Amino acid sequence: MDTLTEEQLGLLRSMLAQRLDALVRVGEPAARESGLPVSEVEASPLDRATARLLNDLTLEAAGQHTAQVQVLRHALAKFEDGSYGMCEECGQPIGVSRLLARPEARLCIACQTRAEKR
């Protein structure tokens, strides 16, 4: 398997940084807002159920956003310690094509496949 060139590393780092920056910019206005987007007022049971569903979806989306930010920060931190591009399970290099498709990838294809089968 080919090792990453400095040019490829620079491109991947830039891709990760841009994605992180975009997520942080999107998340800042949401973080400033307090409370849930839909308040439950005295209404019909269906209206209350709809409000709860919308609030649950908003909370789930916020959780996904936070998780994605953490994944990107983890990938960028691996540049600092020199472990970027190495599988966290087996220690082998992650393929360049996989990293170009998913720069935040933590596992090589073989280890990812095994993990998904578990």
PDB file as gemmi writes it, atoms N, CA and C in Angstrom:
CRYST1    1.000    1.000    1.000  90.00  90.00  90.00 P 1                      
ATOM      1  N   MET A   1       0.842  -1.175   0.000  1.00  0.00           N  
ATOM      2  CA  MET A   1       0.000   0.000   0.000  1.00  0.00           C  
ATOM      3  C   MET A   1       0.887   1.238   0.000  1.00  0.00           C  
ATOM      4  N   ASP A   2       0.528   2.240  -0.763  1.00  0.00           N  
ATOM      5  CA  ASP A   2       1.329   3.453  -0.864  1.00  0.00           C  
ATOM      6  C   ASP A   2       1.220   4.280   0.406  1.00  0.00           C  
ATOM      7  N   THR A   3       2.326   4.920   0.767  1.00  0.00           N  
ATOM      8  CA  THR A   3       2.282   5.863   1.875  1.00  0.00           C  
ATOM      9  C   THR A   3       1.838   7.209   1.329  1.00  0.00           C  
ATOM     10  N   LEU A   4       1.334   8.023   2.183  1.00  0.00           N  
ATOM     11  CA  LEU A   4       0.831   9.328   1.774  1.00  0.00           C  
ATOM     12  C   LEU A   4       1.988  10.280   1.498  1.00  0.00           C  
ATOM     13  N   THR A   5       1.854  11.038   0.424  1.00  0.00           N  
ATOM     14  CA  THR A   5       2.853  12.058   0.112  1.00  0.00           C  
ATOM     15  C   THR A   5       2.527  13.314   0.917  1.00  0.00           C  
ATOM     16  N   GLU A   6       3.471  14.220   0.974  1.00  0.00           N  
ATOM     17  CA  GLU A   6       3.244  15.486   1.684  1.00  0.00           C  
ATOM     18  C   GLU A   6       2.085  16.256   1.044  1.00  0.00           C  
ATOM     19  N   GLU A   7       1.991  16.193  -0.272  1.00  0.00           N  
ATOM     20  CA  GLU A   7       0.902  16.870  -0.980  1.00  0.00           C  
ATOM     21  C   GLU A   7      -0.446  16.269  -0.591  1.00  0.00           C  
ATOM     22  N   GLN A   8      -0.530  14.944  -0.544  1.00  0.00           N  
ATOM     23  CA  GLN A   8      -1.769  14.277  -0.156  1.00  0.00           C  
ATOM     24  C   GLN A   8      -2.121  14.589   1.297  1.00  0.00           C  
ATOM     25  N   LEU A   9      -1.123  14.573   2.162  1.00  0.00           N  
ATOM     26  CA  LEU A   9      -1.366  14.909   3.573  1.00  0.00           C  
ATOM     27  C   LEU A   9      -1.904  16.327   3.703  1.00  0.00           C  
ATOM     28  N   GLY A  10      -1.316  17.251   2.951  1.00  0.00           N  
ATOM     29  CA  GLY A  10      -1.780  18.639   2.987  1.00  0.00           C  
ATOM     30  C   GLY A  10      -3.221  18.759   2.511  1.00  0.00           C  
ATOM     31  N   LEU A  11      -3.541  18.051   1.430  1.00  0.00           N  
ATOM     32  CA  LEU A  11      -4.900  18.079   0.902  1.00  0.00           C  
ATOM     33  C   LEU A  11      -5.886  17.506   1.913  1.00  0.00           C  
ATOM     34  N   LEU A  12      -5.552  16.372   2.501  1.00  0.00           N  
ATOM     35  CA  LEU A  12      -6.446  15.732   3.478  1.00  0.00           C  
ATOM     36  C   LEU A  12      -6.624  16.595   4.717  1.00  0.00           C  
ATOM     37  N   ARG A  13      -5.551  17.191   5.183  1.00  0.00           N  
ATOM     38  CA  ARG A  13      -5.640  18.072   6.354  1.00  0.00           C  
ATOM     39  C   ARG A  13      -6.530  19.272   6.040  1.00  0.00           C  
ATOM     40  N   SER A  14      -6.376  19.817   4.851  1.00  0.00           N  
ATOM     41  CA  SER A  14      -7.197  20.947   4.427  1.00  0.00           C  
ATOM     42  C   SER A  14      -8.672  20.553   4.337  1.00  0.00           C  
ATOM     43  N   MET A  15      -8.949  19.382   3.786  1.00  0.00           N  
ATOM     44  CA  MET A  15     -10.331  18.901   3.690  1.00  0.00           C  
ATOM     45  C   MET A  15     -10.954  18.779   5.081  1.00  0.00           C  
ATOM     46  N   LEU A  16     -10.209  18.188   6.003  1.00  0.00           N  
ATOM     47  CA  LEU A  16     -10.719  18.019   7.372  1.00  0.00           C  
ATOM     48  C   LEU A  16     -10.944  19.368   8.047  1.00  0.00           C  
ATOM     49  N   ALA A  17      -9.994  20.271   7.894  1.00  0.00           N  
ATOM     50  CA  ALA A  17     -10.108  21.590   8.520  1.00  0.00           C  
ATOM     51  C   ALA A  17     -11.300  22.361   7.963  1.00  0.00           C  
ATOM     52  N   GLN A  18     -11.513  22.281   6.659  1.00  0.00           N  
ATOM     53  CA  GLN A  18     -12.654  22.981   6.050  1.00  0.00           C  
ATOM     54  C   GLN A  18     -13.975  22.409   6.548  1.00  0.00           C  
ATOM     55  N   ARG A  19     -14.058  21.093   6.628  1.00  0.00           N  
ATOM     56  CA  ARG A  19     -15.292  20.473   7.129  1.00  0.00           C  
ATOM     57  C   ARG A  19     -15.541  20.856   8.577  1.00  0.00           C  
ATOM     58  N   LEU A  20     -14.486  20.844   9.393  1.00  0.00           N  
ATOM     59  CA  LEU A  20     -14.632  21.225  10.798  1.00  0.00           C  
ATOM     60  C   LEU A  20     -15.067  22.678  10.915  1.00  0.00           C  
ATOM     61  N   ASP A  21     -14.435  23.550  10.149  1.00  0.00           N  
ATOM     62  CA  ASP A  21     -14.782  24.967  10.183  1.00  0.00           C  
ATOM     63  C   ASP A  21     -16.249  25.177   9.810  1.00  0.00           C  
ATOM     64  N   ALA A  22     -16.704  24.479   8.776  1.00  0.00           N  
ATOM     65  CA  ALA A  22     -18.102  24.607   8.355  1.00  0.00           C  
ATOM     66  C   ALA A  22     -19.055  24.121   9.447  1.00  0.00           C  
ATOM     67  N   LEU A  23     -18.716  23.007  10.083  1.00  0.00           N  
ATOM     68  CA  LEU A  23     -19.575  22.488  11.157  1.00  0.00           C  
ATOM     69  C   LEU A  23     -19.602  23.429  12.354  1.00  0.00           C  
ATOM     70  N   VAL A  24     -18.466  23.989  12.689  1.00  0.00           N  
ATOM     71  CA  VAL A  24     -18.403  24.896  13.834  1.00  0.00           C  
ATOM     72  C   VAL A  24     -19.205  26.171  13.542  1.00  0.00           C  
ATOM     73  N   ARG A  25     -19.074  26.686  12.320  1.00  0.00           N  
ATOM     74  CA  ARG A  25     -19.834  27.890  11.950  1.00  0.00           C  
ATOM     75  C   ARG A  25     -21.336  27.638  12.010  1.00  0.00           C  
ATOM     76  N   VAL A  26     -21.770  26.474  11.547  1.00  0.00           N  
ATOM     77  CA  VAL A  26     -23.194  26.132  11.571  1.00  0.00           C  
ATOM     78  C   VAL A  26     -23.661  25.938  13.005  1.00  0.00           C  
ATOM     79  N   GLY A  27     -22.812  25.359  13.834  1.00  0.00           N  
ATOM     80  CA  GLY A  27     -23.189  25.054  15.205  1.00  0.00           C  
ATOM     81  C   GLY A  27     -23.212  26.244  16.136  1.00  0.00           C  
ATOM     82  N   GLU A  28     -22.470  27.301  15.810  1.00  0.00           N  
ATOM     83  CA  GLU A  28     -22.402  28.457  16.710  1.00  0.00           C  
ATOM     84  C   GLU A  28     -23.757  29.118  16.934  1.00  0.00           C  
ATOM     85  N   PRO A  29     -24.541  29.428  15.881  1.00  0.00           N  
ATOM     86  CA  PRO A  29     -25.854  30.033  16.142  1.00  0.00           C  
ATOM     87  C   PRO A  29     -26.760  29.119  16.955  1.00  0.00           C  
ATOM     88  N   ALA A  30     -26.713  27.824  16.687  1.00  0.00           N  
ATOM     89  CA  ALA A  30     -27.560  26.882  17.427  1.00  0.00           C  
ATOM     90  C   ALA A  30     -27.154  26.821  18.890  1.00  0.00           C  
ATOM     91  N   ALA A  31     -25.855  26.919  19.156  1.00  0.00           N  
ATOM     92  CA  ALA A  31     -25.383  26.856  20.535  1.00  0.00           C  
ATOM     93  C   ALA A  31     -25.824  28.079  21.331  1.00  0.00           C  
ATOM     94  N   ARG A  32     -25.968  29.212  20.658  1.00  0.00           N  
ATOM     95  CA  ARG A  32     -26.387  30.431  21.354  1.00  0.00           C  
ATOM     96  C   ARG A  32     -27.857  30.399  21.722  1.00  0.00           C  
ATOM     97  N   GLU A  33     -28.641  29.674  20.926  1.00  0.00           N  
ATOM     98  CA  GLU A  33     -30.065  29.579  21.223  1.00  0.00           C  
ATOM     99  C   GLU A  33     -30.249  28.685  22.447  1.00  0.00           C  
ATOM    100  N   SER A  34     -31.108  29.092  23.316  1.00  0.00           N  
ATOM    101  CA  SER A  34     -31.337  28.257  24.494  1.00  0.00           C  
ATOM    102  C   SER A  34     -32.705  27.614  24.398  1.00  0.00           C  
ATOM    103  N   GLY A  35     -32.824  26.481  25.023  1.00  0.00           N  
ATOM    104  CA  GLY A  35     -34.096  25.797  25.048  1.00  0.00           C  
ATOM    105  C   GLY A  35     -34.354  24.996  23.792  1.00  0.00           C  
ATOM    106  N   LEU A  36     -35.503  24.378  23.780  1.00  0.00           N  
ATOM    107  CA  LEU A  36     -35.910  23.560  22.650  1.00  0.00           C  
ATOM    108  C   LEU A  36     -36.631  24.429  21.624  1.00  0.00           C  
ATOM    109  N   PRO A  37     -36.602  24.025  20.357  1.00  0.00           N  
ATOM    110  CA  PRO A  37     -37.186  24.867  19.316  1.00  0.00           C  
ATOM    111  C   PRO A  37     -38.702  25.019  19.405  1.00  0.00           C  
ATOM    112  N   VAL A  38     -39.377  24.011  19.931  1.00  0.00           N  
ATOM    113  CA  VAL A  38     -40.835  24.062  20.023  1.00  0.00           C  
ATOM    114  C   VAL A  38     -41.218  23.858  21.474  1.00  0.00           C  
ATOM    115  N   SER A  39     -41.893  24.845  22.037  1.00  0.00           N  
ATOM    116  CA  SER A  39     -42.319  24.685  23.428  1.00  0.00           C  
ATOM    117  C   SER A  39     -43.693  24.029  23.446  1.00  0.00           C  
ATOM    118  N   GLU A  40     -43.845  23.203  24.451  1.00  0.00           N  
ATOM    119  CA  GLU A  40     -45.126  22.507  24.582  1.00  0.00           C  
ATOM    120  C   GLU A  40     -46.094  23.435  25.306  1.00  0.00           C  
ATOM    121  N   VAL A  41     -47.118  23.804  24.596  1.00  0.00           N  
ATOM    122  CA  VAL A  41     -48.164  24.632  25.192  1.00  0.00           C  
ATOM    123  C   VAL A  41     -49.400  23.771  25.343  1.00  0.00           C  
ATOM    124  N   GLU A  42     -50.359  24.310  26.041  1.00  0.00           N  
ATOM    125  CA  GLU A  42     -51.580  23.545  26.202  1.00  0.00           C  
ATOM    126  C   GLU A  42     -52.249  23.434  24.837  1.00  0.00           C  
ATOM    127  N   ALA A  43     -52.273  22.239  24.347  1.00  0.00           N  
ATOM    128  CA  ALA A  43     -52.826  21.993  23.008  1.00  0.00           C  
ATOM    129  C   ALA A  43     -53.378  20.580  22.969  1.00  0.00           C  
ATOM    130  N   SER A  44     -53.779  20.189  21.793  1.00  0.00           N  
ATOM    131  CA  SER A  44     -54.320  18.849  21.636  1.00  0.00           C  
ATOM    132  C   SER A  44     -53.202  17.821  21.816  1.00  0.00           C  
ATOM    133  N   PRO A  45     -53.542  16.580  22.129  1.00  0.00           N  
ATOM    134  CA  PRO A  45     -52.520  15.542  22.277  1.00  0.00           C  
ATOM    135  C   PRO A  45     -51.663  15.376  21.022  1.00  0.00           C  
ATOM    136  N   LEU A  46     -52.256  15.546  19.851  1.00  0.00           N  
ATOM    137  CA  LEU A  46     -51.483  15.428  18.616  1.00  0.00           C  
ATOM    138  C   LEU A  46     -50.482  16.574  18.474  1.00  0.00           C  
ATOM    139  N   ASP A  47     -50.877  17.776  18.855  1.00  0.00           N  
ATOM    140  CA  ASP A  47     -49.959  18.913  18.791  1.00  0.00           C  
ATOM    141  C   ASP A  47     -48.801  18.724  19.769  1.00  0.00           C  
ATOM    142  N   ARG A  48     -49.094  18.214  20.949  1.00  0.00           N  
ATOM    143  CA  ARG A  48     -48.029  17.963  21.932  1.00  0.00           C  
ATOM    144  C   ARG A  48     -47.086  16.874  21.427  1.00  0.00           C  
ATOM    145  N   ALA A  49     -47.637  15.830  20.799  1.00  0.00           N  
ATOM    146  CA  ALA A  49     -46.806  14.758  20.254  1.00  0.00           C  
ATOM    147  C   ALA A  49     -45.911  15.287  19.136  1.00  0.00           C  
ATOM    148  N   THR A  50     -46.455  16.157  18.310  1.00  0.00           N  
ATOM    149  CA  THR A  50     -45.659  16.753  17.230  1.00  0.00           C  
ATOM    150  C   THR A  50     -44.540  17.609  17.808  1.00  0.00           C  
ATOM    151  N   ALA A  51     -44.846  18.394  18.824  1.00  0.00           N  
ATOM    152  CA  ALA A  51     -43.830  19.243  19.455  1.00  0.00           C  
ATOM    153  C   ALA A  51     -42.727  18.382  20.063  1.00  0.00           C  
ATOM    154  N   ARG A  52     -43.101  17.298  20.742  1.00  0.00           N  
ATOM    155  CA  ARG A  52     -42.093  16.409  21.332  1.00  0.00           C  
ATOM    156  C   ARG A  52     -41.234  15.768  20.250  1.00  0.00           C  
ATOM    157  N   LEU A  53     -41.849  15.348  19.156  1.00  0.00           N  
ATOM    158  CA  LEU A  53     -41.099  14.749  18.058  1.00  0.00           C  
ATOM    159  C   LEU A  53     -40.108  15.747  17.465  1.00  0.00           C  
ATOM    160  N   LEU A  54     -40.543  16.965  17.220  1.00  0.00           N  
ATOM    161  CA  LEU A  54     -39.639  17.989  16.681  1.00  0.00           C  
ATOM    162  C   LEU A  54     -38.489  18.273  17.639  1.00  0.00           C  
ATOM    163  N   ASN A  55     -38.768  18.325  18.909  1.00  0.00           N  
ATOM    164  CA  ASN A  55     -37.711  18.551  19.902  1.00  0.00           C  
ATOM    165  C   ASN A  55     -36.740  17.376  19.952  1.00  0.00           C  
ATOM    166  N   ASP A  56     -37.273  16.156  19.883  1.00  0.00           N  
ATOM    167  CA  ASP A  56     -36.401  14.971  19.871  1.00  0.00           C  
ATOM    168  C   ASP A  56     -35.497  14.967  18.643  1.00  0.00           C  
ATOM    169  N   LEU A  57     -36.051  15.309  17.492  1.00  0.00           N  
ATOM    170  CA  LEU A  57     -35.252  15.363  16.268  1.00  0.00           C  
ATOM    171  C   LEU A  57     -34.170  16.437  16.356  1.00  0.00           C  
ATOM    172  N   THR A  58     -34.501  17.554  16.955  1.00  0.00           N  
ATOM    173  CA  THR A  58     -33.521  18.634  17.120  1.00  0.00           C  
ATOM    174  C   THR A  58     -32.386  18.196  18.035  1.00  0.00           C  
ATOM    175  N   LEU A  59     -32.732  17.529  19.133  1.00  0.00           N  
ATOM    176  CA  LEU A  59     -31.708  17.048  20.057  1.00  0.00           C  
ATOM    177  C   LEU A  59     -30.835  15.983  19.406  1.00  0.00           C  
ATOM    178  N   GLU A  60     -31.435  15.111  18.611  1.00  0.00           N  
ATOM    179  CA  GLU A  60     -30.666  14.080  17.916  1.00  0.00           C  
ATOM    180  C   GLU A  60     -29.709  14.708  16.903  1.00  0.00           C  
ATOM    181  N   ALA A  61     -30.182  15.699  16.169  1.00  0.00           N  
ATOM    182  CA  ALA A  61     -29.327  16.381  15.194  1.00  0.00           C  
ATOM    183  C   ALA A  61     -28.171  17.084  15.895  1.00  0.00           C  
ATOM    184  N   ALA A  62     -28.430  17.677  17.045  1.00  0.00           N  
ATOM    185  CA  ALA A  62     -27.355  18.337  17.803  1.00  0.00           C  
ATOM    186  C   ALA A  62     -26.321  17.319  18.262  1.00  0.00           C  
ATOM    187  N   GLY A  63     -26.786  16.149  18.680  1.00  0.00           N  
ATOM    188  CA  GLY A  63     -25.865  15.092  19.093  1.00  0.00           C  
ATOM    189  C   GLY A  63     -25.012  14.609  17.936  1.00  0.00           C  
ATOM    190  N   GLN A  64     -25.613  14.460  16.769  1.00  0.00           N  
ATOM    191  CA  GLN A  64     -24.866  14.048  15.581  1.00  0.00           C  
ATOM    192  C   GLN A  64     -23.841  15.110  15.196  1.00  0.00           C  
ATOM    193  N   HIS A  65     -24.223  16.360  15.295  1.00  0.00           N  
ATOM    194  CA  HIS A  65     -23.320  17.461  14.984  1.00  0.00           C  
ATOM    195  C   HIS A  65     -22.113  17.432  15.911  1.00  0.00           C  
ATOM    196  N   THR A  66     -22.359  17.273  17.194  1.00  0.00           N  
ATOM    197  CA  THR A  66     -21.280  17.217  18.179  1.00  0.00           C  
ATOM    198  C   THR A  66     -20.358  16.032  17.919  1.00  0.00           C  
ATOM    199  N   ALA A  67     -20.937  14.891  17.607  1.00  0.00           N  
ATOM    200  CA  ALA A  67     -20.135  13.700  17.334  1.00  0.00           C  
ATOM    201  C   ALA A  67     -19.261  13.899  16.106  1.00  0.00           C  
ATOM    202  N   GLN A  68     -19.797  14.514  15.059  1.00  0.00           N  
ATOM    203  CA  GLN A  68     -19.018  14.746  13.838  1.00  0.00           C  
ATOM    204  C   GLN A  68     -17.868  15.721  14.103  1.00  0.00           C  
ATOM    205  N   VAL A  69     -18.117  16.739  14.902  1.00  0.00           N  
ATOM    206  CA  VAL A  69     -17.048  17.688  15.262  1.00  0.00           C  
ATOM    207  C   VAL A  69     -15.934  16.949  16.002  1.00  0.00           C  
ATOM    208  N   GLN A  70     -16.297  16.062  16.918  1.00  0.00           N  
ATOM    209  CA  GLN A  70     -15.292  15.296  17.668  1.00  0.00           C  
ATOM    210  C   GLN A  70     -14.488  14.384  16.753  1.00  0.00           C  
ATOM    211  N   VAL A  71     -15.149  13.743  15.794  1.00  0.00           N  
ATOM    212  CA  VAL A  71     -14.453  12.862  14.849  1.00  0.00           C  
ATOM    213  C   VAL A  71     -13.437  13.652  14.034  1.00  0.00           C  
ATOM    214  N   LEU A  72     -13.837  14.823  13.551  1.00  0.00           N  
ATOM    215  CA  LEU A  72     -12.929  15.649  12.752  1.00  0.00           C  
ATOM    216  C   LEU A  72     -11.764  16.171  13.595  1.00  0.00           C  
ATOM    217  N   ARG A  73     -12.036  16.564  14.817  1.00  0.00           N  
ATOM    218  CA  ARG A  73     -10.946  17.030  15.698  1.00  0.00           C  
ATOM    219  C   ARG A  73      -9.970  15.894  16.000  1.00  0.00           C  
ATOM    220  N   HIS A  74     -10.498  14.693  16.174  1.00  0.00           N  
ATOM    221  CA  HIS A  74      -9.644  13.526  16.423  1.00  0.00           C  
ATOM    222  C   HIS A  74      -8.738  13.275  15.219  1.00  0.00           C  
ATOM    223  N   ALA A  75      -9.316  13.340  14.024  1.00  0.00           N  
ATOM    224  CA  ALA A  75      -8.520  13.115  12.808  1.00  0.00           C  
ATOM    225  C   ALA A  75      -7.434  14.181  12.669  1.00  0.00           C  
ATOM    226  N   LEU A  76      -7.763  15.429  12.938  1.00  0.00           N  
ATOM    227  CA  LEU A  76      -6.769  16.504  12.838  1.00  0.00           C  
ATOM    228  C   LEU A  76      -5.674  16.350  13.901  1.00  0.00           C  
ATOM    229  N   ALA A  77      -6.038  15.861  15.075  1.00  0.00           N  
ATOM    230  CA  ALA A  77      -5.043  15.647  16.135  1.00  0.00           C  
ATOM    231  C   ALA A  77      -4.038  14.572  15.740  1.00  0.00           C  
ATOM    232  N   LYS A  78      -4.482  13.621  14.911  1.00  0.00           N  
ATOM    233  CA  LYS A  78      -3.577  12.559  14.483  1.00  0.00           C  
ATOM    234  C   LYS A  78      -2.457  13.097  13.584  1.00  0.00           C  
ATOM    235  N   PHE A  79      -2.672  14.225  12.940  1.00  0.00           N  
ATOM    236  CA  PHE A  79      -1.602  14.860  12.167  1.00  0.00           C  
ATOM    237  C   PHE A  79      -0.493  15.309  13.115  1.00  0.00           C  
ATOM    238  N   GLU A  80      -0.888  15.799  14.280  1.00  0.00           N  
ATOM    239  CA  GLU A  80       0.079  16.312  15.246  1.00  0.00           C  
ATOM    240  C   GLU A  80       0.983  15.217  15.802  1.00  0.00           C  
ATOM    241  N   ASP A  81       0.420  14.032  16.046  1.00  0.00           N  
ATOM    242  CA  ASP A  81       1.250  12.965  16.621  1.00  0.00           C  
ATOM    243  C   ASP A  81       1.823  12.024  15.560  1.00  0.00           C  
ATOM    244  N   GLY A  82       1.543  12.337  14.286  1.00  0.00           N  
ATOM    245  CA  GLY A  82       2.132  11.555  13.204  1.00  0.00           C  
ATOM    246  C   GLY A  82       1.442  10.241  12.912  1.00  0.00           C  
ATOM    247  N   SER A  83       0.279  10.014  13.488  1.00  0.00           N  
ATOM    248  CA  SER A  83      -0.408   8.739  13.278  1.00  0.00           C  
ATOM    249  C   SER A  83      -1.514   8.816  12.237  1.00  0.00           C  
ATOM    250  N   TYR A  84      -1.679   9.972  11.595  1.00  0.00           N  
ATOM    251  CA  TYR A  84      -2.734  10.082  10.591  1.00  0.00           C  
ATOM    252  C   TYR A  84      -2.457   9.118   9.439  1.00  0.00           C  
ATOM    253  N   GLY A  85      -3.522   8.458   8.991  1.00  0.00           N  
ATOM    254  CA  GLY A  85      -3.398   7.531   7.873  1.00  0.00           C  
ATOM    255  C   GLY A  85      -3.078   6.106   8.272  1.00  0.00           C  
ATOM    256  N   MET A  86      -2.944   5.871   9.572  1.00  0.00           N  
ATOM    257  CA  MET A  86      -2.674   4.529  10.074  1.00  0.00           C  
ATOM    258  C   MET A  86      -3.941   3.990  10.742  1.00  0.00           C  
ATOM    259  N   CYS A  87      -4.231   2.716  10.493  1.00  0.00           N  
ATOM    260  CA  CYS A  87      -5.399   2.071  11.079  1.00  0.00           C  
ATOM    261  C   CYS A  87      -5.237   2.010  12.601  1.00  0.00           C  
ATOM    262  N   GLU A  88      -6.258   2.410  13.315  1.00  0.00           N  
ATOM    263  CA  GLU A  88      -6.206   2.394  14.775  1.00  0.00           C  
ATOM    264  C   GLU A  88      -6.317   0.991  15.346  1.00  0.00           C  
ATOM    265  N   GLU A  89      -6.717   0.033  14.537  1.00  0.00           N  
ATOM    266  CA  GLU A  89      -6.852  -1.333  15.034  1.00  0.00           C  
ATOM    267  C   GLU A  89      -5.611  -2.178  14.729  1.00  0.00           C  
ATOM    268  N   CYS A  90      -5.201  -2.208  13.466  1.00  0.00           N  
ATOM    269  CA  CYS A  90      -4.097  -3.101  13.087  1.00  0.00           C  
ATOM    270  C   CYS A  90      -2.772  -2.371  12.874  1.00  0.00           C  
ATOM    271  N   GLY A  91      -2.807  -1.052  12.792  1.00  0.00           N  
ATOM    272  CA  GLY A  91      -1.584  -0.270  12.628  1.00  0.00           C  
ATOM    273  C   GLY A  91      -1.066  -0.177  11.202  1.00  0.00           C  
ATOM    274  N   GLN A  92      -1.772  -0.787  10.255  1.00  0.00           N  
ATOM    275  CA  GLN A  92      -1.360  -0.727   8.852  1.00  0.00           C  
ATOM    276  C   GLN A  92      -1.850   0.573   8.216  1.00  0.00           C  
ATOM    277  N   PRO A  93      -1.204   1.003   7.141  1.00  0.00           N  
ATOM    278  CA  PRO A  93      -1.660   2.226   6.463  1.00  0.00           C  
ATOM    279  C   PRO A  93      -3.071   2.062   5.901  1.00  0.00           C  
ATOM    280  N   ILE A  94      -3.840   3.127   6.004  1.00  0.00           N  
ATOM    281  CA  ILE A  94      -5.164   3.173   5.397  1.00  0.00           C  
ATOM    282  C   ILE A  94      -4.955   3.603   3.950  1.00  0.00           C  
ATOM    283  N   GLY A  95      -5.644   2.985   3.035  1.00  0.00           N  
ATOM    284  CA  GLY A  95      -5.482   3.287   1.614  1.00  0.00           C  
ATOM    285  C   GLY A  95      -5.768   4.742   1.281  1.00  0.00           C  
ATOM    286  N   VAL A  96      -4.992   5.267   0.353  1.00  0.00           N  
ATOM    287  CA  VAL A  96      -5.143   6.656  -0.065  1.00  0.00           C  
ATOM    288  C   VAL A  96      -6.544   6.907  -0.599  1.00  0.00           C  
ATOM    289  N   SER A  97      -7.066   5.987  -1.397  1.00  0.00           N  
ATOM    290  CA  SER A  97      -8.401   6.190  -1.970  1.00  0.00           C  
ATOM    291  C   SER A  97      -9.460   6.251  -0.870  1.00  0.00           C  
ATOM    292  N   ARG A  98      -9.299   5.440   0.174  1.00  0.00           N  
ATOM    293  CA  ARG A  98     -10.248   5.487   1.300  1.00  0.00           C  
ATOM    294  C   ARG A  98     -10.157   6.834   2.014  1.00  0.00           C  
ATOM    295  N   LEU A  99      -8.942   7.301   2.246  1.00  0.00           N  
ATOM    296  CA  LEU A  99      -8.778   8.580   2.936  1.00  0.00           C  
ATOM    297  C   LEU A  99      -9.294   9.746   2.101  1.00  0.00           C  
ATOM    298  N   LEU A 100      -9.135   9.676   0.793  1.00  0.00           N  
ATOM    299  CA  LEU A 100      -9.666  10.739  -0.054  1.00  0.00           C  
ATOM    300  C   LEU A 100     -11.191  10.753  -0.019  1.00  0.00           C  
ATOM    301  N   ALA A 101     -11.798   9.579   0.103  1.00  0.00           N  
ATOM    302  CA  ALA A 101     -13.259   9.486   0.194  1.00  0.00           C  
ATOM    303  C   ALA A 101     -13.754   9.840   1.588  1.00  0.00           C  
ATOM    304  N   ARG A 102     -13.015   9.387   2.611  1.00  0.00           N  
ATOM    305  CA  ARG A 102     -13.387   9.631   4.003  1.00  0.00           C  
ATOM    306  C   ARG A 102     -12.137  10.023   4.786  1.00  0.00           C  
ATOM    307  N   PRO A 103     -11.760  11.288   4.729  1.00  0.00           N  
ATOM    308  CA  PRO A 103     -10.511  11.694   5.378  1.00  0.00           C  
ATOM    309  C   PRO A 103     -10.486  11.456   6.886  1.00  0.00           C  
ATOM    310  N   GLU A 104     -11.644  11.275   7.486  1.00  0.00           N  
ATOM    311  CA  GLU A 104     -11.709  11.039   8.932  1.00  0.00           C  
ATOM    312  C   GLU A 104     -11.632   9.560   9.277  1.00  0.00           C  
ATOM    313  N   ALA A 105     -11.448   8.691   8.289  1.00  0.00           N  
ATOM    314  CA  ALA A 105     -11.418   7.240   8.516  1.00  0.00           C  
ATOM    315  C   ALA A 105     -10.385   6.869   9.572  1.00  0.00           C  
ATOM    316  N   ARG A 106     -10.794   6.010  10.497  1.00  0.00           N  
ATOM    317  CA  ARG A 106      -9.914   5.563  11.576  1.00  0.00           C  
ATOM    318  C   ARG A 106      -9.403   4.147  11.346  1.00  0.00           C  
ATOM    319  N   LEU A 107     -10.100   3.406  10.485  1.00  0.00           N  
ATOM    320  CA  LEU A 107      -9.776   2.008  10.257  1.00  0.00           C  
ATOM    321  C   LEU A 107      -9.542   1.753   8.772  1.00  0.00           C  
ATOM    322  N   CYS A 108      -8.680   0.786   8.481  1.00  0.00           N  
ATOM    323  CA  CYS A 108      -8.497   0.349   7.100  1.00  0.00           C  
ATOM    324  C   CYS A 108      -9.753  -0.410   6.671  1.00  0.00           C  
ATOM    325  N   ILE A 109      -9.858  -0.700   5.404  1.00  0.00           N  
ATOM    326  CA  ILE A 109     -11.044  -1.389   4.882  1.00  0.00           C  
ATOM    327  C   ILE A 109     -11.262  -2.736   5.574  1.00  0.00           C  
ATOM    328  N   ALA A 110     -10.191  -3.519   5.736  1.00  0.00           N  
ATOM    329  CA  ALA A 110     -10.332  -4.851   6.342  1.00  0.00           C  
ATOM    330  C   ALA A 110     -10.850  -4.748   7.773  1.00  0.00           C  
ATOM    331  N   CYS A 111     -10.285  -3.850   8.574  1.00  0.00           N  
ATOM    332  CA  CYS A 111     -10.724  -3.701   9.966  1.00  0.00           C  
ATOM    333  C   CYS A 111     -12.122  -3.091  10.046  1.00  0.00           C  
ATOM    334  N   GLN A 112     -12.442  -2.155   9.151  1.00  0.00           N  
ATOM    335  CA  GLN A 112     -13.780  -1.570   9.127  1.00  0.00           C  
ATOM    336  C   GLN A 112     -14.823  -2.631   8.793  1.00  0.00           C  
ATOM    337  N   THR A 113     -14.502  -3.494   7.834  1.00  0.00           N  
ATOM    338  CA  THR A 113     -15.409  -4.575   7.456  1.00  0.00           C  
ATOM    339  C   THR A 113     -15.649  -5.511   8.634  1.00  0.00           C  
ATOM    340  N   ARG A 114     -14.567  -5.873   9.343  1.00  0.00           N  
ATOM    341  CA  ARG A 114     -14.734  -6.730  10.523  1.00  0.00           C  
ATOM    342  C   ARG A 114     -15.560  -6.055  11.591  1.00  0.00           C  
ATOM    343  N   ALA A 115     -15.332  -4.768  11.798  1.00  0.00           N  
ATOM    344  CA  ALA A 115     -16.086  -4.027  12.818  1.00  0.00           C  
ATOM    345  C   ALA A 115     -17.572  -3.966  12.479  1.00  0.00           C  
ATOM    346  N   GLU A 116     -17.882  -3.820  11.202  1.00  0.00           N  
ATOM    347  CA  GLU A 116     -19.299  -3.738  10.802  1.00  0.00           C  
ATOM    348  C   GLU A 116     -19.992  -5.088  10.916  1.00  0.00           C  
ATOM    349  N   LYS A 117     -19.244  -6.165  10.825  1.00  0.00           N  
ATOM    350  CA  LYS A 117     -19.844  -7.501  10.937  1.00  0.00           C  
ATOM    351  C   LYS A 117     -20.145  -7.854  12.379  1.00  0.00           C  
ATOM    352  N   ARG A 118     -19.469  -7.209  13.331  1.00  0.00           N  
ATOM    353  CA  ARG A 118     -19.695  -7.500  14.754  1.00  0.00           C  
ATOM    354  C   ARG A 118     -21.007  -6.996  15.225  1.00  0.00           C  
TER     355      ARG A 118                                                      
END                                                                             
